[in-house]
Amino acid sequence: MTADAPADPVPDPRWLTAEEMRAWLAYRRLRLVLSAAVNRELAQDSGLSEPDYDVLSNLSESGRRRLGELADRMLWSRSRLSHHITRMQDRGLVRREDVDGDARGSDIVLTPAGRLALEEAAPRHVASVRRLFIDRMTPEQIRVLGDIGEAVLGPLGDHTE
């Protein structure tokens, strides 16, 4: 048995109908193509990667977060985030601060340069999201997509908050 194999085989799989397969494939393609286009524009406009932008935007409200809390919000491993934070720290976007009474813990702090980078990137980023995604749908489609996202994510447990 491989690591990806299910523990118990499904006795009678419910194969996708043609319409269900169309929806699944459209979702997968939408996710990949849209993400690539938005991220390409973000990098061209601001020099920030999607992970950079995610870190900065997650720090923007409070200005600081514990590394573990930030990793949980971003659905990243602590190790992956720690490595990314090191690269961002080298660019002056964030800094680590020791936490009093916790020799192993650190806060990730948004620097003035990081806040400025986010503030400069945000208007173009939202314009890109609007042009490539939001403005291509009707208000009803936007509402339905929000409902779909909530219906699917609810039982899966959206661990971003």
N, C-alpha and C positions, 0 to 999 in steps of 0.2 A: 504494500500500500504506500502511495506517495503522500507527501505532506499536504497536497491539495485535494486528495481524494476524500469524498464524504465518508463518514464512519459507517453509515448504513445506506445502502443503495435505495433509491426511490423506486418502489414497486411498479407503479404505472405513471411515468412522467406525463404531465399535461403539456404537450408540445404547444408552442406558440402558434396561434392562428396567423394567417397572412397579415391581417391588420395589426395584431400584436407585435409581430416581427417588424413590420414597417415602423411602428412607434418606437420600439427598442433600438433599432438601427439608426433611426433619425435622431433619437436622444444621444446615442453614443457619438455619432458624427458631429452633431451640434456642439456637444461638450468639447470635443477635440479641436474642431475647426475654429469655433468662436473663441475658445481660450487662447489658442495660438495667435489669432488675429489681435485680440485685445492686448495680450502680453507683448507682442511685437511692437505695437504702437506705444505702449507704456515705456518700453526700453528705448525706443527711438526718441520719444518726446522728453523723457526725464533721466534716462540712464539707470533707472531702477528696474530690477527684476520683479516679477510677481511676488516671490517670497520676501524681497525687500519691502515692497509696498504693504504686504500683509503684516509684517512685523511692525512697521512704522504706524500703520493705521490702528493696530491693536494696542499700541502704546500711546496713541494720541490723546485719549481722554484723561487718563491718570498720569501720564508721563513716565510711569514705571510699572513694572510687573515682575513678580518672581519668575525665574526661568521656567520652573515646572508648571506654573499657572499659564504662562504664555504658550508653552508647548501643548498643554491640554486644550487651550482655546483654539490653537491652530491645527490640532489633530496631527501633530508631529511628535517624533520621539525626542526626548531631551537631548540625546546625543546629536541628532541631526540639527536641532535648533542651536545647540551650543556651537557647533562648527559654523553655522551660518552667522550667528551673532559675532563670532570672532572676525569673520570677513567684513561684516558691517562696521564693527568697531575699528578695524584697520582703515576704513574709509571715513571715520568720524561721525557716523550716523547714530550710533548708540554707544553706551559705555556700561560696563559692569560695575556694580558697587557691592561691597561686602555687606552682609546683613548682621547687625549686632546680635551676638548671642547664638549665631548659627555659622559655624566655621565652614560648613559645606555649601551653604546657600548664598545666592547672589540675586540682586535685583538687576534687571535690564532697564536702563534709563535712556529715554529719548534725549538726544543732545539738541542744542539749538540748530546745528546743521541738519540733523535728521528731521526736525520739525519743519525747517525751511524747505527741505527736499520734498516732504510730503505736501506741504501747502502749495508748492509750485507744480507738483505732479497731479494733484487731485482734480483741478478743473479740466485738464485735458483728458485725464483718465475717465472721468464721468462723461465727458462729451463723447469719447470713444465707445463706452458702454451704451450710451444712449443711441448713437448713430448705428452701431453694429448689431444692437439687440433690441432695446426698448422701442425705438421708433419704428421698427419693422412689424410691430404687433398692434392690434386694436386694444383699447382698454379692456374689453371682455377677455381677450386672449391673455393679457397680463394677469387679470384676476384669476383665470382658470389655471394658469401656470403656477401662480402663488398657492392656490388650493392644492394642486398636484404635488408641489414640493412639500407642503406641510403634511399631506396625507402619506407620502412615502417616508419622509424623515421622521415623523412622529414615532412610529413603532421601532425605528432603528435607533432612536435616542440621539438627537443632535447635541453633541457634547461641546458645543462652542461657547456656551455661556457658563 
